[in-house]
Amino acid sequence: MVREEVAGSTRTLQWKCVESRIDSKRLYYGRFILSPLMKGQADTIGIAMRRVLLGEIEGTCITHAKFEKVPHEYSTIPGIEESVNEILLNLKEIVLRSNLYGVRDAFICVKGPKCVTAQDIISPPSVEVVDTTQHIANLTEPVELRIELQIKRDRGYRIKSTNHSQDGSYPIDAVSMPVRNVNHSIYSYGNGNEKQEILFLEIWTNGSFTPKEALYEASRNLIDLFIPFLHAEEENTNFEENKNKFTLPLFPFHDRLSNLKKNQKGTALKYIFIDQLELPPRTYNCLKRSNIHTLLDLLSNSQEDLLKMEYFRPEDVKEILSILQKRFAIHLPKNKISS
């Protein structure tokens, strides 16, 4: 509960959960409301919370699997219905819960005939399997299946390396995103200057977090991001003397990148962050890891440069090109731009 003074009167913000259900062990749903908000505040909070819920909440997943006597990930093992690649995909879907950091070891050691599920994972006490019925493999003959696993707590989406394993150890696409989806909607009421809003927030999780826990975690993360501004020391500079340095020109979205670099119009692009481009979380994280934070940073690269970045795919570049063309009428050149 937050209290704030508005026009000499006290306004109390209140939130509550209006709906909560468990559709399955791997799908939780919660619906929350926050009110009363002033006009425009609901959208501000809803957009920020959605981005933090989808991209900042940490989750636990399997990142590596090591098999015995397996030449490559597309191998088949006699007596097992699934190929090694299919087993890796099944391991990717395992939902885990843990509050510890660092890499944890786990393993599977079973003998057929048997249907291997997440229940057969032997993990440390700090790691909990959310749905023990998740399928891993089906052993149709009396063969032994041994898999060494690595478990890690992280955030976002990490694509496995394309390097082929030499020792039977294979990386797995790490999906450390406990929140599956978030929607926010706004209900407005009142007239004129007295108009107020109610924010509705819908959250779906994979079962490793309840929606309420995810909302708490996202709120805490968002507050942590802004704390440095509360303790920032005032700079000993005269605003009047420096105001010309910070005057933003009109946004020249229809100009070519070459023109932007030749004059101060490029200054405006420094103030457009990639957070505002509404990129898919995976593409957004790839750009952030490559120190691309603003639209100007992005436009300093060619399509060829983006493809050279770690984990970047051609379809990611197409997505970026589409957004740049649709929103700003800017085209990213294919090859490196000469200075």
C-alpha positions in Angstrom: 0.0 0.0 0.0 1.3 3.4 -1.0 0.1 6.7 0.3 0.6 10.0 -1.7 -0.7 13.5 -1.4 -2.8 14.8 -4.3 -4.2 18.3 -4.4 -4.2 18.7 -0.6 -6.1 15.4 0.0 -4.9 12.0 0.8 -5.2 9.3 -1.9 -4.5 5.7 -1.0 -3.3 3.3 -3.7 -4.5 -0.2 -3.1 -3.8 -3.5 -5.0 -5.4 -6.8 -4.6 -5.7 -10.2 -6.4 -9.1 -10.5 -7.9 -8.6 -13.9 -9.6 -6.2 -16.8 -9.0 -6.2 -20.3 -10.5 -3.9 -23.3 -11.2 -4.6 -24.6 -14.7 -1.9 -27.2 -14.4 1.3 -27.8 -12.6 3.1 -25.8 -15.2 0.5 -23.0 -15.7 -0.6 -20.6 -13.0 -2.8 -17.6 -13.5 -3.3 -14.5 -11.5 -5.3 -11.2 -12.1 -4.5 -8.1 -10.0 -5.8 -4.5 -9.8 -4.2 -1.3 -8.7 -6.2 1.8 -8.0 -7.0 4.7 -7.9 -4.5 6.1 -10.4 -4.3 9.4 -12.0 -4.7 9.7 -15.8 -1.7 8.2 -17.6 -0.2 6.4 -14.6 -1.8 3.0 -15.3 -0.1 2.8 -18.7 3.3 3.9 -17.2 3.1 1.2 -14.5 1.6 -1.5 -16.7 4.3 -1.2 -19.5 7.2 -1.1 -16.9 5.8 -4.1 -15.0 5.2 -6.2 -18.1 8.8 -5.7 -19.3 10.3 -6.5 -15.9 8.1 -9.5 -15.5 9.0 -11.0 -18.9 12.7 -10.1 -18.9 14.0 -9.6 -15.3 12.6 -12.4 -13.3 15.2 -15.1 -12.7 14.4 -18.8 -13.2 16.2 -22.2 -12.9 16.7 -24.6 -15.8 18.9 -27.3 -17.2 21.8 -25.9 -19.2 23.9 -28.9 -20.1 23.5 -32.7 -20.5 26.3 -35.2 -20.8 25.7 -38.7 -22.2 27.9 -41.7 -22.2 29.2 -43.1 -25.5 27.2 -40.8 -27.7 29.0 -39.5 -30.9 26.7 -36.5 -31.6 23.4 -35.0 -30.5 21.4 -36.6 -33.4 22.5 -40.1 -32.5 20.0 -42.8 -31.6 20.5 -45.1 -28.6 19.4 -48.7 -29.0 16.5 -49.5 -26.8 15.3 -45.9 -26.5 12.5 -44.5 -28.6 13.8 -40.9 -28.6 17.0 -39.7 -30.3 19.5 -37.7 -28.2 18.2 -34.5 -29.7 14.7 -35.3 -28.7 15.8 -36.1 -25.1 17.6 -32.7 -25.0 14.4 -30.9 -26.1 12.5 -32.7 -23.4 15.1 -31.7 -20.8 14.7 -28.1 -22.0 11.0 -28.2 -21.0 11.7 -29.4 -17.4 10.5 -26.7 -14.9 12.7 -26.3 -11.8 12.6 -24.1 -8.8 15.6 -22.9 -6.8 16.7 -19.8 -4.8 20.4 -20.5 -5.0 22.9 -19.2 -7.6 25.7 -20.9 -9.4 25.9 -24.2 -11.2 24.4 -27.2 -9.6 24.9 -30.8 -10.7 22.2 -33.4 -11.1 21.9 -36.7 -12.9 19.6 -39.4 -14.2 20.5 -43.1 -13.9 17.8 -45.6 -14.8 17.4 -49.0 -16.4 14.7 -50.1 -18.8 12.1 -50.9 -19.8 10.8 -47.7 -18.2 9.2 -44.4 -19.0 11.7 -41.8 -17.8 10.2 -38.6 -16.3 11.4 -35.6 -14.3 10.8 -37.7 -11.2 13.9 -39.7 -12.1 16.2 -36.6 -11.9 18.4 -36.8 -8.8 19.0 -33.2 -7.8 20.5 -31.4 -4.8 18.0 -30.4 -2.0 18.2 -26.8 -3.2 16.5 -27.7 -6.5 12.9 -28.7 -6.7 11.2 -30.3 -9.8 7.9 -28.5 -10.3 6.2 -31.2 -12.4 7.6 -34.7 -11.8 5.4 -36.2 -14.6 7.2 -34.3 -17.4 8.4 -36.8 -20.0 12.1 -37.3 -20.8 12.5 -40.7 -22.7 10.9 -44.1 -23.1 13.2 -47.1 -22.6 11.7 -50.1 -24.4 14.5 -52.6 -23.6 16.6 -53.4 -20.6 19.2 -50.8 -21.4 20.7 -48.3 -19.0 20.4 -44.5 -19.5 22.9 -42.3 -17.7 22.8 -38.5 -18.1 24.8 -35.9 -16.1 23.0 -32.6 -15.9 24.0 -29.0 -15.0 21.4 -26.7 -13.5 21.7 -22.9 -13.4 19.7 -20.0 -12.1 19.7 -17.1 -14.6 17.3 -14.7 -16.4 16.2 -14.3 -20.0 16.9 -16.7 -22.9 20.4 -18.1 -23.7 20.8 -19.9 -27.0 23.1 -23.0 -26.9 26.5 -22.8 -28.6 26.7 -24.2 -32.1 30.0 -25.9 -31.3 29.8 -29.6 -31.5 30.6 -31.5 -28.3 33.7 -33.7 -28.1 33.0 -35.4 -24.8 29.2 -36.2 -25.0 28.3 -33.0 -23.2 25.7 -30.9 -25.0 24.5 -27.4 -24.1 20.7 -26.8 -23.9 18.8 -23.6 -24.8 18.3 -22.0 -21.4 14.9 -20.6 -20.9 15.1 -18.9 -17.5 11.8 -17.1 -17.8 9.3 -18.2 -15.2 6.7 -15.7 -16.5 5.0 -17.0 -19.6 2.9 -14.0 -20.5 1.7 -10.7 -19.1 -1.3 -8.5 -20.1 -2.3 -5.2 -18.8 -5.5 -3.3 -19.4 -6.9 0.0 -18.1 -10.4 1.1 -17.0 -11.0 4.8 -16.8 -13.7 6.6 -14.9 -14.7 10.1 -13.9 -14.7 13.3 -16.0 -12.2 16.0 -17.0 -9.4 16.7 -14.5 -11.1 14.3 -12.0 -10.6 11.3 -14.4 -9.0 8.3 -12.7 -7.8 4.9 -13.8 -7.7 1.3 -12.6 -4.9 -1.0 -13.8 -5.6 -4.6 -14.4 -2.6 -6.9 -14.6 -2.8 -10.5 -15.8 0.2 -12.9 -15.2 0.8 -16.4 -16.3 3.7 -18.4 -14.9 5.2 -21.8 -15.4 4.6 -23.0 -11.9 8.1 -22.2 -10.5 6.6 -18.9 -9.2 3.1 -18.1 -8.4 1.8 -14.9 -10.1 1.8 -13.1 -6.8 5.5 -14.1 -6.1 6.4 -12.9 -9.7 4.6 -9.6 -9.1 6.5 -9.1 -5.8 9.9 -10.0 -7.4 9.3 -7.7 -10.4 8.3 -4.8 -8.1 11.5 -5.3 -6.1 13.7 -5.5 -9.2 12.1 -2.3 -10.6 12.7 -0.4 -7.4 16.3 -1.6 -7.3 16.9 -0.2 -10.7 15.7 3.3 -9.6 17.4 3.4 -6.2 20.7 4.8 -7.6 18.8 7.9 -8.9 17.6 8.6 -5.3 21.2 8.8 -4.1 22.7 10.6 -7.0 24.6 13.7 -6.0 23.8 16.9 -7.7 26.3 17.9 -10.3 28.0 21.3 -9.8 27.1 22.5 -13.2 25.1 25.5 -14.3 22.1 24.4 -16.4 21.9 27.7 -18.2 25.5 27.4 -19.3 25.0 23.9 -20.6 21.4 23.9 -21.8 22.5 24.1 -25.4 24.3 20.8 -25.1 21.1 19.0 -24.1 18.7 20.6 -26.5 17.1 17.8 -28.6 16.5 18.5 -32.2 13.4 17.2 -34.0 13.5 13.5 -34.7 14.9 13.1 -38.3 13.6 9.5 -38.8 13.5 9.9 -42.6 17.1 10.9 -42.9 19.7 8.3 -43.9 22.3 7.1 -41.3 25.1 8.8 -43.3 23.3 12.2 -42.8 22.8 11.5 -39.2 26.5 11.0 -38.6 27.4 14.3 -40.4 25.4 16.6 -38.1 23.9 16.9 -34.7 20.6 15.2 -35.6 22.1 12.0 -34.4 22.0 13.4 -30.9 18.3 12.7 -30.8 18.8 9.1 -31.5 20.9 8.8 -28.3 17.8 9.4 -26.3 15.7 6.6 -27.9 16.5 3.4 -26.0 16.0 0.0 -27.6 13.5 -0.7 -24.7 11.1 1.5 -26.6 11.3 -0.6 -29.8 9.2 -3.4 -28.3 11.6 -6.1 -29.5 11.1 -9.8 -28.6 12.8 -10.6 -25.3 15.4 -12.8 -26.9 16.4 -10.2 -29.5 16.4 -7.5 -26.8 18.8 -9.5 -24.6 21.1 -10.2 -27.5 21.5 -6.5 -28.2 22.0 -5.6 -24.6 24.8 -8.2 -24.2 26.5 -6.6 -27.2 26.3 -3.1 -25.5 23.7 -1.8 -27.8 21.4 0.4 -25.7 20.1 3.2 -27.9 18.8 3.5 -31.4 22.0 5.3 -32.4 24.0 2.3 -31.2 21.9 0.1 -33.3 22.2 2.2 -36.4 25.9 2.2 -36.1 25.8 -1.5 -37.1 25.0 -3.1 -40.4 23.0 -6.3 -40.9 26.3 -8.1 -41.4 27.5 -6.7 -38.0 24.4 -8.0 -36.2 24.7 -11.5 -37.7 28.3 -11.6 -36.3 27.0 -11.1 -32.7 26.7 -14.0 -30.4 23.3 -15.9 -30.6 21.9 -13.6 -33.4 19.9 -15.3 -36.1 18.7 -14.1 -39.5 15.1 -13.9 -38.4 16.1 -11.6 -35.6 17.7 -9.2 -38.1 14.5 -9.4 -40.2 12.4 -8.4 -37.1 14.7 -5.4 -36.4 14.5 -4.3 -40.0 10.7 -4.5 -40.0 10.5 -2.4 -36.8 13.0 0.2 -38.1 11.1 0.5 -41.4 7.6 0.6 -40.0 8.2 3.0 -37.1 11.0 5.2 -38.3 11.3 4.6 -42.1 15.0 3.8 -41.6 16.8 1.0 -43.5 19.8 -0.8 -42.0 22.5 -1.4 -44.7 23.6 -4.9 -45.4 27.3 -4.4 -45.3 29.6 -2.4 -43.0 29.3 1.3 -43.4 32.5 3.1 -44.4 33.5 6.0 -42.2 
